[in-house]
Structures are given as structure tokens and as C-alpha cells.
Amino acid sequence: MEITAKMVKELRERTGAGMLDCKKALEETQGNIDEAIDYLRKKGMSKAAKKAGRVASEGLVFAAVSADAKTGAMVEFNSETDFVAKNDEFKAYGEMLVNTILNGNFSDVESLKAAVVDGKKIEESLTELIAKIGENMNIRRFEKATAPEGFVASYIHMGGKIGVLLNVKGDSSDESKAVAKDVTMHIAAIAPKFLQKSDVTTDVLDKE
């Protein structure tokens, strides 16, 4: 069966795979689009598996706060290189992750990976993204904060290299939010280990 440019274009639009991969998939499946999609999915999983052992030490931190400011979430999403961390698809995926965390209830990264977004498990869509971009990627950790007696403030520093979530007790006026923003910026700059003086341990005091 002749594989036309139109068929290749349709498969590319539906899968996001490269032109040569799409043509190869259509040739292998005698032009059957649905079988070609499955072929590419399996090939992508194989590619991703080969990259799984590679260290993902770069990446970005993403933060999101609910409309009522009562809940906040933050996730560290890693890649192998800083170059990929600047990729729009990488950033969009990170935003999807943090909003999923914000609106869900997950105990750990594995339970997050099992969540279904747009009809697909996060673990599956991550595998597809790894195969497509060509680098190993990893959801390293996440945090979620709730403030029933106040509000949550967030701050992302250095374009995603440092992230802060702050649980504030009190009213959520514009003035309070401005103060909270200043506090989050100081936390990002100084990385304090204690909330207040009485929390400082004797060992730390003696050392200092």
C-alpha cells in the first residue's frame, strides 16, 4: 500500500511523533492509522525504557494556588538537561502535574503517576513525553499545603530553580498577601531551617 504524505501528516498530528517514525509505522502496519498509533506507542515505551537509567538532575519547580488561596501545591519535575527544562512541552507538563496535585489527594509520587488525566495515566503520558523529547524525566517530589485558618502563598525564584509554599494564619487581605509574598522571597533567599527562635535546637546553637 502506498503511504501518502496526507497519511503521514494525520499520524503526526494525532501522535506528535516524528515524520520518519510515522512513515515507518504506517509502512509496518500497511497504512492502518489505528495500528500505526499502537506501533508508535510501543516503540515509544521501548525508547523511554532505555532512557530510564539516565540521571535526571535538572528541571524546574512548579507551583499553583487555588482560587480561594486555601490550598497550594508544588512539584519538582526533573530532566537530564537544562535545555529540555526550557522546552514548552516540558513546562506544560509540569503545570499539568502541579494542578493535578492541587485538585487531587495523593500520598506519594507513585499514586500521582496512577492518576488519570485526559483519559491516560500520568505514568503513561510521561513515558510518551520521554520518548518524544528524547531525555529521561522524573517527578521527584511534591508538597501540598492547606490553610483552613488563613491562606497559602507561593513564590518561584530563578525561573523555577527554587520554590516556596507558605501557610499563613490570618486574613487574606491584599496587605497580608503582600507581606506573605515578601516572606516567601526571604525564605527563597535564606532557606531558614526553623520557623521561630524557640525551634532552634541546642546542637545548632552550640555549632553556630
Solvent accessible surface area in square Angstrom, and as a share of the most:
residue,aa,sasa,rsa
1,M,165,0.73
2,E,139,0.62
3,I,32,0.16
4,T,56,0.32
5,A,87,0.67
6,K,164,0.69
7,M,30,0.14
8,V,14,0.08
9,K,122,0.52
10,E,73,0.33
11,L,0,0.00
12,R,99,0.36
13,E,123,0.55
14,R,133,0.49
15,T,45,0.26
16,G,30,0.29
17,A,23,0.17
18,G,36,0.34
19,M,116,0.52
20,L,144,0.72
21,D,40,0.21
22,C,0,0.00
23,K,93,0.39
24,K,92,0.39
25,A,0,0.00
26,L,0,0.00
27,E,86,0.39
28,E,85,0.38
29,T,16,0.09
30,Q,124,0.55
31,G,10,0.10
32,N,65,0.33
33,I,30,0.15
34,D,97,0.50
35,E,94,0.42
36,A,0,0.00
37,I,48,0.24
38,D,56,0.29
39,Y,66,0.25
40,L,18,0.09
41,R,104,0.38
42,K,119,0.51
43,K,64,0.27
44,G,11,0.10
45,M,94,0.42
46,S,56,0.36
47,K,69,0.29
48,A,7,0.05
49,A,69,0.54
50,K,162,0.69
51,K,29,0.12
52,A,67,0.52
53,G,74,0.71
54,R,107,0.39
55,V,118,0.68
56,A,18,0.14
57,S,84,0.54
58,E,62,0.28
59,G,7,0.07
60,L,19,0.09
61,V,24,0.14
62,F,14,0.06
63,A,25,0.20
64,A,16,0.12
65,V,52,0.30
66,S,30,0.19
67,A,119,0.92
68,D,93,0.48
69,A,9,0.07
70,K,79,0.33
71,T,26,0.15
72,G,0,0.00
73,A,0,0.00
74,M,22,0.10
75,V,1,0.01
76,E,27,0.12
77,F,0,0.00
78,N,9,0.05
79,S,0,0.00
80,E,37,0.17
81,T,57,0.33
82,D,54,0.28
83,F,168,0.70
84,V,10,0.06
85,A,0,0.00
86,K,131,0.55
87,N,52,0.27
88,D,114,0.59
89,E,72,0.32
90,F,0,0.00
91,K,84,0.36
92,A,62,0.48
93,Y,23,0.09
94,G,0,0.00
95,E,83,0.37
96,M,47,0.21
97,L,0,0.00
98,V,0,0.00
99,N,64,0.33
100,T,24,0.14
101,I,1,0.00
102,L,18,0.09
103,N,124,0.63
104,G,21,0.20
105,N,148,0.76
106,F,46,0.19
107,S,103,0.66
108,D,71,0.37
109,V,30,0.17
110,E,113,0.51
111,S,39,0.25
112,L,0,0.00
113,K,35,0.15
114,A,55,0.43
115,A,17,0.13
116,V,95,0.55
117,V,42,0.24
118,D,144,0.75
119,G,74,0.71
120,K,73,0.31
121,K,90,0.38
122,I,1,0.00
123,E,91,0.41
124,E,87,0.39
125,S,27,0.17
126,L,11,0.06
127,T,30,0.17
128,E,60,0.27
129,L,16,0.08
130,I,14,0.07
131,A,18,0.14
132,K,99,0.42
133,I,39,0.20
134,G,28,0.27
135,E,22,0.10
136,N,15,0.08
137,M,5,0.02
138,N,58,0.30
139,I,3,0.02
140,R,130,0.47
141,R,140,0.51
142,F,33,0.14
143,E,119,0.53
144,K,80,0.34
145,A,21,0.16
146,T,78,0.45
147,A,2,0.02
148,P,113,0.71
149,E,119,0.54
150,G,4,0.04
151,F,2,0.01
152,V,5,0.03
153,A,13,0.10
154,S,27,0.18
155,Y,35,0.13
156,I,61,0.31
157,H,64,0.28
158,M,124,0.55
159,G,67,0.65
160,G,3,0.03
161,K,83,0.35
162,I,61,0.31
163,G,24,0.23
164,V,11,0.07
165,L,41,0.21
166,L,28,0.14
167,N,86,0.44
168,V,34,0.19
169,K,161,0.68
170,G,38,0.36
171,D,93,0.48
172,S,58,0.37
173,S,51,0.33
174,D,126,0.65
175,E,137,0.61
176,S,29,0.19
177,K,88,0.37
178,A,59,0.46
179,V,87,0.50
180,A,3,0.02
181,K,90,0.38
182,D,80,0.42
183,V,61,0.35
184,T,0,0.00
185,M,91,0.41
186,H,114,0.51
187,I,47,0.24
188,A,11,0.08
189,A,82,0.63
190,I,121,0.61
191,A,72,0.56
192,P,71,0.45
193,K,172,0.73
194,F,66,0.27
195,L,159,0.79
196,Q,106,0.47
197,K,180,0.76
198,S,98,0.63
199,D,61,0.32
200,V,39,0.23
201,T,69,0.40
202,T,96,0.56
203,D,113,0.58
204,V,48,0.28
205,L,116,0.58
206,D,113,0.58
207,K,175,0.74
208,E,160,0.72
